[in-house]
Amino acid sequence: MLGWIFGDLVKKLERSAKVVAGDFLEASSKEISNLFDQQLYPLADKLDYIAEQRIKQVETLESQVTNDIESLLNSVDDKLRLNLKKIDEIRESAIKDVRETGGELDFYLENRINQFSLTVMKVLSQAEGIANVIIDDIKILEEKLFQDINYIVDKIIESIEGTAELIRQEFQKYVAHFLPNPFDKCRQRLNIGMKPGSRLSDIELYELIECHELSKLHENTPIEEVLKSYGQMQLNAARMAALVRRSPELKRRAFEDWLKYGLLCEFWRKTRKIYDASETLRLQHQPTQQFLIDK
C-alpha cells in the first residue's frame, strides 16, 4: 500500500512553511494556517485518494516542474534560498519514500509531489500577501486532479456493461417512489413533486436516488450500512458520467461526486478498522458528524 503520501507531505511542508513565513513574509501566521487548512490539506486528501487507486496511466514526467523549482531557487537571495531548500529536501524525501514503498515509481506520483511542493515554494517566495498568488497554482493542481479522475472513471465506465438505457433501468431500480408525490421531501427539494418517473431527466433521476440514499442515514446508522450507501452512490456517479459524456459540466459534477463518496468510504472504512469494535460501530460513536453529508 502506498499510504497517505500527500497528507504526510503537506504536514511537513506546513511546519517548514511557517518557519520561512516567520522570517520573510508579511503574511500572518493565521493566513498561512488558513492556506493549508482550507486549500492544501483538502487537496492533499483528494490526491491521496486518487493515488490509492494505483493509477497505471503512462504519464511522461513533467521535467518543466523540476526546472521551475531550480529556477525559483536560483532567483531568490541566499537566506531565502536556504529555507526553500528545506522544502525541496522534503519533496525529495517524499519521492524517495514512495520509491521505497511502492517499488517502481509511477510518473504520476512524482509529478504531483513536484507540483504540490512547487506551489508551496512559490507562495513562500512572495514578499506580499499570499491570497492571490496561490489561486492559479491551486487551480492547475485541481484541473490535473480531474484529469486523473477522468482516466479512472473512464476505465470504470468501460467495465460497466450495457447501453445508456440499461444504465437508466439500473437507476430506476433504486427509486422507491417513482410515481409523482408532492409530499416526498426529496421531490420537493428537487422541485419535481408532480413529475412522473418516465419524464425525469438523467440528472433528475440521479439526484432523486442520491437524495433518497442520503435520507436513510442518521446518527444510529451502522457503519456497514453507511459504507453500502456511499459505495452505491460512488457507483451511481460513475454510471452518471457514462450517461452525460457529451456534457462537460454534468460529467464534472459526476466526477466530483465520485471523488466525494470515495473519500467518505475511505474515511469510514479506516474508522471502522481503527475502532475494531466487537459490536456494530455506529455513527453516534464518532466525535463529529461532518462526514455525514447534509440531507
N, C-alpha and C positions, 0 to 999 in steps of 0.2 A: 504493500500500500504506500502511496506517496505521502499521505498525511496532509496536514493543513499547511502547505508551503507558504502561501501568501499571507495568511493570518500571522504566522510566526515572523515573516519578513517585515510586515508593517509594524509589529511591536518593536522590533529592533530599530527600524527606521525612525519611529516616533521618539524613542529615547535619544537617539543621536541628533535628530532634528531640533529637539528642544534645547539641547546644548548649543548648537550652532545659532539658533534663533536668539538665544540669550546674549550672545556675543555680537551679532551682526545686524539683526533685524529690528525695525521699529515696531513690527507687529507684536502684539501682546501674546503672552503665553496662552491666554484664552482663545485667541484667534487660531493659533497653531493647533490647540486641542480640538477646536471645532472642525478644522480641516480634516483631521484624522477621524474623529468620531462620526462626522456627517458625510464625508466623502470617501476617504481611503479605506476605512475598516469595512463598510458595506460593500465596496467594490472588491476588496480582498476576499470576502466571503463568496462572492459570485465567481471570482476567478478560481478559487479553491474548488468550488463545486464542479466547475467545468473540467478542471484538472483531474478530479476524481473519476470523471467519466473515461479517463485514459484515451484521449483523442489520439487516433492513429493517422491523422491528417499529415500529409507530406507538406511541410511548410519550409520554404527557404529561409535560412537565418538572416534576419534583417541587420546586416552589418552597419547600416546607417545609424542605428541607435547607439552602438558602441562608439562609433565615430563622433556622434554628438556628445556623448559623455566625455570623451577625450578632449574635444574642442572646448567644452564648458570648463573642464579642469584647467586648461591652458589659458583661459580668458580671465580668470579671477586672480586676486592678489594672493601672496604666499600664505597668509594666515587663513584666509577662507578656503584656499585650495587644500590645506592640511585637514581642515574639518570635513570638507566634501569628500576627501579621500576615505574618510571613515565610512561614509555612506557607500562609497564604491567598494570598500572591503566587505561590507555587509552583503552587497549584491553578489560579489564573487563567492562569498561563503555560502550563500543560498544556492547558487548554481552547483557548487561542489557537493553540498548536502544532497541535492536532488540526484546528481550523478551516482553518488554512493548508495542511495536508497533505491533508485529505480532502474539501475543498470544503464542501458543506452538512453541518453537524454533526448527527449523529444525537442525538436527545434521550437515547437510551440511554447514549451515551458520556459526555455531560455529567453525567447523573445519577450514574453510577458514579464519576466523578472527584470529584464533590462529596461523595458518601457516603464514599468512601475517605479523603479529606482530613479530613472532619469526625471520623471515627473517631480519626485520629492527634491532632487538636486536642483532642478530649475527654480522651484519655489524658494529654496534657501539661498539661492544666488541673487535674489532680488533685494534691493535696499528699501523697497516700498511695501505697501500692504499686499497681501497675497491673494485677495479675493478674485481679482480679475486675471491674475497670472495663471491660476490653476484651471480655469474653465475650459480652455481649448484642449489642454492635455488630458483632462478627465474625459472630455467628450470623445477624444481619439481612442482612449482605452475602452470606453463603453461601446463604441462602434465596433472595435475589434472583438469585444466580448460577444456582441450579437452576430458577428460573422462566425464565431466559433459555435454558437448555439445553432445557427442556420445549418452548419455542417452536421452536427449531431442529430438534430431533429429530422433533417432530410434523410439520414440513414434510418431513423426510426420509421419514418413515413414509408420508405422503400419496403420495410418488413411488414407493414400493415396491408393485409390482403383485402382486395375488393375495390369497387368503384366508389365514387363520391356518394352514390345513392345508398350503397351498403353501409357506408360510414354514417350517413344520416339515420339509417334504420337502427344502428347501434345506439346513437344518441337518443332516439325515441324510446328505447327500452328503459331508460333511466328517468323518464318524465312520468311521475306518478299521476299528475293531474294534467293530462293532455287536453282535456276539454276546457272551454272558456270558463273562467271563475273570477269574477271581480273581487272576491273576498280573499283570494290567495295572496299572501303578503309578497311573495316573490313576483307574481304577475303585477301586483300594484307597483312595486318598486321599478319594474321594467316598463311600466305603462302598457301592458299587453293583456289586461284583465279579460277582455271580451274577444280576444283574437283566437280563432280556432288553431289547434296544433298544426294542421295542414298548411296554414298560411304563415307560420313563423319562419322568418329568415334563418339562415345558418347561425348567424351571430346571436339572434334572439333565443334560438333553441339552446345554443351553447351556454349563454348566460343564465337561462332558466334552470338548466341542470346544475350549474355551478351554485346558484343561489339555494336550490333545494339540498344539495350536498352539505353546504356550509350550515344550513339551518338545523342539520342533525347534530351538530357539535355543540357541546356545552361543557361546563366545568367538571361534570361527572363522567364524561365520555371516556371509556377505556382507551389507552394508548394504541392498542391493536386496531381499534375501530378508526381512530384518528388517522393512522397510517394508511388504512384501506381507503378512506375518503380522499386524503391528499394524493395518494398514488393513483386513484381513479381520475382525479382532476388533472394530474400531470399527463396521463394517457390521453384524456379528452383534449388537452391543449395541443398535443401532437396531432391528433386527428383533425382538430380545427385548423391547424396550419396547413394540412393537406387540402382542406376544402377551400381555403382562401389564398391559394398560391398566387393568384393574379392581383391580389390587393395588398400592396406593401404595408399599409397601415394596420390592417387586420392581422396580417401574418406577424408583424412585430408584436402586436398585442398577444397573440398566441405564444410567441417566444417568451415574452415577459412572464406569462402565466406558467409556462413550462418550467422556467427557472425558479419562480416563486414557490411553486408547490414541491419542486425537487428539493429546495433548501429547507422547506418545512418538514419534509420526510426525513431529511438528513438530521435535522435538529432533534426530532422526537425519537428517531432510531438511536442516536447517540445518548439521549437522555435515558431511554429505557435500559441501555447497556450499562450506563453509569450506576443507576439505582439497583439494577439486577434484582428487582423485587420478587419475593416469593408469591405475593398476591398480585392481582392485576393492577398495574400502575395507571392511575387516573390523572386527568389534567389538574384536578384540585390540589394535587400534591406539589405542584410547581409554584415557585415564588412569584412568577409573573405570568400573565396571560397574553403577553404581547405577541406570541407566536400563534395565537388564535386569530384568524382574520375576521374583521368585523362583518357581521351578517346583515 
